[in-house]
Amino acid sequence: LKIKIQQEKDEIKKLQVEQKDPKNSKSDVALLQKQIDNKLEVIQLFNQTTVSLEQTRQYKLAALQEKYLNQEIKDAEEAHNKSLASLKEKHKAELENLDALAEAKRVLQNYLGEEELKKVTDLEEAKKLIKQQQLKEEYKLQEDYLIDGIAKIQALFAQEQITGIPLFTEEQREAMNKYLDEAAEKLTNLGISKQNLLS
């Protein structure tokens, strides 16, 4: 279409030059103007077609992005749930296998400094401290997952604003806003849980 538009513009220039020829009669000038007007209408139609094609392309792209986003969110959620379950299972096994203070202190070396480690005097206290560290790891994993999901959706909303083309149906927008609200609430709850853990 761009080539055709350029060809029409070139022909208009030729007609305009021809129109300025003093040898032309008024009827020739009027006929040339009519041809120029027709070519301008053709260019306008080509431009409208180009805009329509671009909008169609953007809508198709948006549909693909939405489909991809839904699948990506679903896949990320499944992967996160598997990772979290695996981490919890590992932590549970780690705690269950501790039956001596020395073993517990070896695990705590990964989390505590030497001075804090010396203050741990019995196995139950050590297990409690290990459990707190394990919970911090689990909270961090959940926090990273939620922040990543929020960032992806916000990036799509930003893209929509930049292009000016609606990428989502009203239902999709409501679902994503609901997801953002739920994720923000979960992050708040994780923050509260982390604070309670530290106190």
Secondary structure by P-SEA (a helix, b strand, c coil): caaaaaaaaaaaaaaaaaaacccccaaaaaaaaaaaaaaaaaaaaaaaaaaaaaaaaaaaaaaaaaaaaaaaaaaaaaaaaaaaaaaaaaaaaaaaacccaaaaaaaacccccaaaaaacccaaaaaaaaaaaaaaaaaaaaaaaaaaaaaaaaaaaaaaaaaccccccaaaaaaaaaaaaaaaaaaaaaaaaaaaaac
